[in-house]
Structures are given as structure tokens and as C-alpha cells.
Amino acid sequence: MTRTKNYVAVYDRDPESDAWIVHIKGIAGCQTYGRSLRQAEARIREALALWLDRDPDGLSITPVWPSEFVDAAAQVSQARQVASAASRQAQATTEKAARKLERMGLSRRDAADILGISHQRVQQLLAS
């Protein structure tokens, strides 16, 4: 079994040209640029394939972006995880409240009005 070598593409943003400059770590001279990340990725894959005389689709390339961009993406990811957890908690709390209001004898429409959701949503919650 042959192991596929993983190459590392290092991306930097050039503020003067507003382009992405990218090179393959450990291979001097294997570099290119692109106006967008996608264009830079396609071009570095092509450049590396030509450098190695290999099929570009068979190459394994890991991108390394500037730390400030990685940090921004990590903050977004963390915020999405927090929002997702809060959404699950709100869902569970709403379902529990709908069940409680039903046990108290309220109609589904009245429970919906109190909870600020549609009566169809109350029906769905109680059916689950």
C-alpha cells in the first residue's frame, strides 16, 4: 500500500495587490497567486502537479491561512456552537412548557398564544 504524501500550502494576503500569495512549504519555487482563495487553491494545485509531474486530483494539500483569519473563523465556529446549544435548550424548554400547559387543561391555541408560537407548532411538540 502506498502512502499519499500531504503537502502544505501556505497562504498569505498581499495588501498591495489584494491577492492571495501561496507557496508549497518545503518546495522552493513552487508558488503562485490568485485573486480569490478558490483561484489560488486551483493554481497551487496545478503548479504542484506540474512540479511533481502528477495528476492534480491525486494530490493531498492542506491549506495554512494567516492566523488572524483562522482566529476569526474559530470565533464564528464557537459562536455557532453556542447558538446551536441554546437552540436545543430553547426547543426542550418550549416542549416541556407546552406539555405542562396541556396538563393544566389549556387548549393548544391558548398554549400557543402564551408561548408565542403557532398552534401547529404546539401540535408538533406534543406529538413528538
ChimeraX attribute file (.defattr): number of C-alpha atoms within 10 A of each C-alpha:
attribute: neighborCount
match mode: 1-to-1
recipient: residues
	/A:1	3
	/A:2	4
	/A:3	5
	/A:4	9
	/A:5	9
	/A:6	10
	/A:7	17
	/A:8	16
	/A:9	23
	/A:10	19
	/A:11	21
	/A:12	16
	/A:13	18
	/A:14	12
	/A:15	8
	/A:16	6
	/A:17	9
	/A:18	11
	/A:19	17
	/A:20	22
	/A:21	20
	/A:22	24
	/A:23	22
	/A:24	23
	/A:25	14
	/A:26	10
	/A:27	12
	/A:28	8
	/A:29	11
	/A:30	19
	/A:31	20
	/A:32	21
	/A:33	21
	/A:34	18
	/A:35	14
	/A:36	14
	/A:37	17
	/A:38	11
	/A:39	15
	/A:40	22
	/A:41	20
	/A:42	15
	/A:43	17
	/A:44	25
	/A:45	25
	/A:46	19
	/A:47	19
	/A:48	23
	/A:49	17
	/A:50	13
	/A:51	12
	/A:52	12
	/A:53	10
	/A:54	12
	/A:55	12
	/A:56	16
	/A:57	9
	/A:58	10
	/A:59	17
	/A:60	13
	/A:61	17
	/A:62	12
	/A:63	14
	/A:64	15
	/A:65	17
	/A:66	11
	/A:67	10
	/A:68	9
	/A:69	10
	/A:70	12
	/A:71	12
	/A:72	10
	/A:73	12
	/A:74	12
	/A:75	12
	/A:76	12
	/A:77	12
	/A:78	11
	/A:79	12
	/A:80	12
	/A:81	12
	/A:82	12
	/A:83	12
	/A:84	12
	/A:85	12
	/A:86	12
	/A:87	12
	/A:88	12
	/A:89	12
	/A:90	12
	/A:91	13
	/A:92	13
	/A:93	12
	/A:94	17
	/A:95	18
	/A:96	14
	/A:97	17
	/A:98	23
	/A:99	17
	/A:100	13
	/A:101	18
	/A:102	16
	/A:103	10
	/A:104	10
	/A:105	10
	/A:106	15
	/A:107	14
	/A:108	20
	/A:109	16
	/A:110	16
	/A:111	22
	/A:112	19
	/A:113	13
	/A:114	13
	/A:115	15
	/A:116	10
	/A:117	13
	/A:118	15
	/A:119	17
	/A:120	12
	/A:121	15
	/A:122	24
	/A:123	14
	/A:124	11
	/A:125	17
	/A:126	14
	/A:127	7
	/A:128	6
